[in-house]
Every structure is written in structure tokens, then in C-alpha cells.
Amino acid sequence: MNAIIQLLGFLLIGVVIGYVARVVKPGRDKLGFKLTAVLGMAGALVGGVAASLIGKGSITELNFWGFVFAVIAAIALLAFAPVFAGDRK
């Protein structure tokens, strides 16, 4: 049961991080909700790992620095998403 709650929390935080990254990132994105959520979750994972590597957080808990790193990672992923999708404009 605890693993299910953690997974749901990760999914929800990923959606929030993806949304925050879209708001912060300048320019217009043509990405849908699903791709934004997936990139937010990937950003949460990358940001959590980065924060834990420099000793500012843990991958298993949400804290200020983990959130900041996650949003930065999600912004970077959003910036490169059109390149990965084949839209190189």
C-alpha cells in the first residue's frame, strides 16, 4: 500500500513540476498534457538524483532543492522535446 501511495505522489508531483516548467520556460510549447506530465516526472527523477548527488536532498523525499533541480531538469527536457520528436524548428 505504501508503494502505491509513493507512486501516486510521484505521478502528482511530476505533473506539477511539468506544469511549473511550462509556465517558467519562455516561448510557446505544442506539447499536450500527457507529454508535459511525462517530462515533469522525468525532471523529478533527474532533479531528485542531482540533488541527492550534491547532498541537498534525497531521491525518496520532496524538499526545496529537489523541487528546484526537478523544475530545472524539466525545463531542459521541455526545451529538447521538439528535437526528440523530430520537430527541429
Sine and cosine of phi, psi and omega as CSV:
sin_phi,cos_phi,sin_psi,cos_psi,sin_omega,cos_omega
0.00,0.00,-0.65,0.76,0.00,-1.00
-0.89,0.46,-0.61,0.79,0.02,-1.00
-0.91,0.41,-0.58,0.81,0.02,-1.00
-0.92,0.39,-0.67,0.74,0.02,-1.00
-0.91,0.42,-0.66,0.75,0.04,-1.00
-0.90,0.44,-0.65,0.76,0.03,-1.00
-0.90,0.43,-0.70,0.71,0.05,-1.00
-0.89,0.45,-0.64,0.77,0.07,-1.00
-0.89,0.46,-0.68,0.74,0.03,-1.00
-0.89,0.46,-0.68,0.74,0.02,-1.00
-0.90,0.44,-0.69,0.72,0.00,-1.00
-0.91,0.42,-0.72,0.70,0.02,-1.00
-0.89,0.45,-0.61,0.79,0.05,-1.00
-0.88,0.48,-0.66,0.75,0.05,-1.00
-0.90,0.44,-0.70,0.71,0.00,-1.00
-0.89,0.46,-0.71,0.71,0.00,-1.00
-0.90,0.44,-0.67,0.75,0.06,-1.00
-0.87,0.49,-0.67,0.74,0.02,-1.00
-0.91,0.41,-0.71,0.70,0.02,-1.00
-0.88,0.48,-0.66,0.75,0.01,-1.00
-0.89,0.45,-0.64,0.77,0.03,-1.00
-0.92,0.40,-0.58,0.81,0.02,-1.00
-0.94,0.33,-0.65,0.76,-0.07,-1.00
-0.97,0.23,-0.61,0.80,-0.05,-1.00
-0.93,0.36,0.81,-0.59,0.01,-1.00
-0.95,0.32,0.40,-0.92,0.02,-1.00
1.00,-0.08,0.10,-0.99,-0.05,-1.00
-0.96,-0.27,0.70,-0.71,0.03,-1.00
-0.95,-0.30,0.60,-0.80,0.07,-1.00
-0.97,-0.23,0.38,0.92,-0.04,-1.00
-1.00,0.07,0.60,-0.80,0.05,-1.00
-0.99,0.14,0.02,-1.00,-0.02,-1.00
-0.88,0.47,-0.68,0.73,-0.06,-1.00
-0.89,0.46,-0.73,0.69,-0.01,-1.00
-0.93,0.38,-0.60,0.80,0.07,-1.00
-0.88,0.47,-0.67,0.74,0.01,-1.00
-0.90,0.43,-0.69,0.72,0.01,-1.00
-0.89,0.45,-0.69,0.73,0.02,-1.00
-0.92,0.39,-0.55,0.84,0.09,-1.00
-0.91,0.41,-0.66,0.75,0.04,-1.00
-0.92,0.40,-0.65,0.76,0.06,-1.00
-0.90,0.43,-0.65,0.76,0.06,-1.00
-0.89,0.46,-0.63,0.78,0.04,-1.00
-0.89,0.45,-0.66,0.75,0.01,-1.00
-0.92,0.40,-0.76,0.65,0.00,-1.00
-0.90,0.44,-0.70,0.72,0.00,-1.00
-0.90,0.43,-0.64,0.77,0.04,-1.00
-0.90,0.43,-0.65,0.76,0.04,-1.00
-0.91,0.41,-0.70,0.71,0.00,-1.00
-0.88,0.47,-0.69,0.72,0.01,-1.00
-0.90,0.44,-0.63,0.78,0.00,-1.00
-0.95,0.31,-0.53,0.85,0.02,-1.00
-0.92,0.40,-0.54,0.84,0.01,-1.00
-1.00,-0.08,0.09,1.00,0.08,-1.00
0.99,0.16,0.36,0.93,-0.01,-1.00
-0.97,-0.25,0.13,0.99,0.00,-1.00
0.07,-1.00,-0.20,-0.98,-0.01,-1.00
-0.72,-0.70,0.55,-0.84,0.01,-1.00
-0.92,0.39,-0.38,0.93,-0.08,-1.00
-1.00,-0.06,-0.06,1.00,0.00,-1.00
-0.68,-0.74,0.48,-0.88,0.01,-1.00
-1.00,-0.05,0.79,-0.62,0.10,-0.99
-0.63,-0.78,0.03,-1.00,-0.08,-1.00
-0.85,0.52,-0.79,0.61,-0.07,-1.00
-0.93,0.37,-0.60,0.80,0.08,-1.00
-0.88,0.48,-0.65,0.76,0.04,-1.00
-0.91,0.42,-0.70,0.72,0.00,-1.00
-0.88,0.48,-0.74,0.67,0.02,-1.00
-0.90,0.45,-0.60,0.80,0.01,-1.00
-0.91,0.41,-0.66,0.75,0.03,-1.00
-0.92,0.40,-0.66,0.75,0.04,-1.00
-0.88,0.47,-0.70,0.71,0.03,-1.00
-0.90,0.44,-0.65,0.76,0.02,-1.00
-0.91,0.41,-0.61,0.79,0.06,-1.00
-0.89,0.45,-0.69,0.73,0.03,-1.00
-0.89,0.46,-0.68,0.74,0.03,-1.00
-0.91,0.41,-0.62,0.78,0.04,-1.00
-0.91,0.41,-0.58,0.81,0.01,-1.00
-0.92,0.39,-0.56,0.83,-0.03,-1.00
-1.00,-0.07,-0.09,1.00,-0.04,-1.00
-0.85,0.53,-0.70,0.72,0.02,-1.00
-0.89,0.46,-0.53,0.85,0.03,-1.00
-0.92,0.39,-0.69,0.73,0.01,-1.00
-0.93,0.37,-0.50,0.86,-0.02,-1.00
-0.99,0.13,-0.11,0.99,0.02,-1.00
1.00,-0.06,0.05,1.00,0.03,-1.00
-0.99,-0.15,1.00,-0.08,-0.14,-0.99
-0.99,-0.14,0.58,0.81,-0.02,-1.00
-0.98,0.18,0.00,0.00,0.00,0.00
